[in-house]
């Protein structure tokens, strides 16, 4: 059983080195970042050349999942091989006294591991249902059932969450030592992902008003923002 209070067993070579005070290895903090992200970037080596692909992702327990076309170039390259997965969430502009003291507030995660294929069709369907219910709760039961043809057309993959390092900056600018009284505005412009009203497809939508789970949708980033550190 997953214990969110225990840290991930990250090896030394994968631990945060620069500004290590911002590192997070506990499952609760790291999982929250993964769960708040719609996309990840998967980096791998192909023919001795580095590559990185943005992909939709989701977490279920101690695994991060993603999918692609079945037996395509990407899945053939990834399954059974090691990858590096990165996630970054932009949380705001940090405005300091000088250009050097400007920064971003952010939450990020870097994952190292080996890609496994979820080959069994019932497990593939369960994984896709978890994905859909995470992104838009209520949608799975509102759409037609997935077909075996559709399941055979995709490859569902996952990486076990073990070598996982999170990093968070949620602060005001660093202290100014040269000209602390310089007359310019100092602080943070927070950023959030905001969804607008749903826009019905004029040719394909066959129902009236959208259901409440669409009207009330505010996204998957449920983080309560703490007060910034002075």
N, C-alpha and C positions, 0 to 999 in steps of 0.2 A: 504494500500500500504506500502511495506517495505521501511523504511528510514534507509539507511546505516550509517547515521551520528549519530544516537541515540544509546545509550548503551543497552545491554541486561539487563533486570531487575533481576539481580542475588541477591538472598537472602544472608544474612550475612554468613550463615554457609557454603555456596559454594564459597565464595570469597577467593582469593589468600591471604595467610597469610605469608608464607616464601618468603622473597625478593619481597615484594608487589610492588615495583617500576617496576617490569617486567610484572605485570598483565595487561591484555587487556580485556575490556568488550565491546568496541564499535563494532558494527556489521561489519563494513568494514574490520577491522583487523582480527576478529575472523572468519568471513565467508571465507576470503582469505586462512586461514590455512585449514579449512575444504575442500575447493574447490581444494587445492593442494594435497590432500591425496587420495591414492587409497584404503587404508585400515583403518579400525578402530578396536578397541577391545571393545567388549560389555561384561560388567560384570554384573552378576546377582546371585541370591541365589536359589539353587534348593535342596530340601530335607535338608535344613539347612546347605548346603555346598556351599562355594563360587565357582563360575565358571567364566571363561573368554574365549570368542570365538573371533578370528580374522575374520572379514567379510569385503567384499567390501561395500563401502558406497558412497553416493552422496548427495548433498544438492539441494533442490528446494525451493526457498523462505525462509520461516521461519521453515523448517523441514529438518531433516537429515533422509535419507532413507537407507534401506538395505533389502535383501530378502533371503529366504531360501526355502527348500522343503515344499510343501503344507501339512499342518496338521502333520508335523514331530515333533520330540521331542522338537526341538529348538523353532519353532514358537508357539507350544502349551504352552511352558514355558514363552515366552516373551510377547505375546499379552495380554494387560490389566495389565501388571505388571511394576514395576519401575526398571530402569536399570541405570547403569553408563557407559557412552561411552567415551573412551579416544582415542586421536589422537596425534602422535608425529612424527615430521619431523626432521631428523638429518641434521644440516647445517655445521658442521665442528668441527675439533679438536682445542682446545684452549690450548696452551703450555705455562706454566708459569715457574717460577724459581724453584719450588719444586713440588713434586708429589701432594701436597695438593692444589697447585695453577693451576693444570690442570683441564680442564672442557670440556664440549661440548657446542657449539652453537646449538640452537634448536628453533622450534616453536611447541607449544602444545596447545591442547584444551581438556577440560573435560566437559562433558554434563551430566546432571541429568534430568530424565524425565520418563514419562509413555509411553509405546509402544502402538501404534494404528495400526490396520490392515487396509490396503487399499483393500477393498473387491470387489468393482465394477470393472468388467473386463476392460471397457474402461479406467478407472483411472489407473488400473494396467499397461495396455499397455502404457499409456502416461508416467507413471513413469519410465518404463523400457526404453522408447525412450529417455527421459531426461538423464537417466544414460548413455546410449550408446553415445549420442551426446556430453555429457560432457567429457567422457573418450576418445573418438575417433571421432571427428566431421567429418561427411560425411559418416560414416559407415552404419548408419541405412537405408539410401536410397539405399545402395549398396548390401544389403542382402535380402534374401527372407522374405516375411511378416511373423510375428509371428502367430502361430496357436492358436485356442482356447484351444486345448489340452495342449499346452505349458503354456498358461496363467493359466490354472487350476492346473498345476503341481507345481506352486510356490505360496508362500505367500509373498506379499510385505508389509513391515512394515515401520513405521516412528515414530520419536519422535520430538515433537515441541521444537524449540530452544528458551528457556526462561532462564533456569538455566545453563548458559554457561560461562565458564571462560577460557580465553586464557592466555598463558604465553610465553614470547619470550626472549631468550638471544641472543644478536647479538653484542658481545663486545670482546675486547682484554682481556687478563688475569687481575685479580684483582691486585691491587698495592702490591708490595713486600716491606715489612718493615724490614726484617731481613738482607738480603744480596742482595740489589738491584743491585750491581755491579758484581754479580756472572757471569762468562763468559759462558753463554749458550744461545742458540737461543730462543727468546721470540716472540710469535705471534700466528697466526691462520692459519690452513690448511683448506680452505673452501671445502665443499663437495656439489655436485649436483647429481641428478639422470640423467644418460645419457643413451639414447637408441641407440642400434647398428642397422645396416642395417637389413631390414626384411628378414626372412628366409622362403622360400616357402616350403610347405608340398609337398614332391616329389610324393606322391600317390594320394592326394586329390585336390590339386590346379589345376584348369581347365583353368586358364587364364595366360596371359604372364606376363609382368612386372607389379609390384604393382602400384596402382593408386597414384596420388600425395599426397593424404591425409595420406598415409602410408609412402611414401618415405620421406616426409617432417616432419614427426611426431617428436616432441621434448618433449612431455609430457604435464601434466596439471599444473605444478608448474610454473606460470608465474610471480613470484615475482621478482621485480627489487631490487637487493641487495644494500642497502644504504652503505655509508662509515662506517666502524667500529668506535665505540666510543673510544676516547682516554682515 
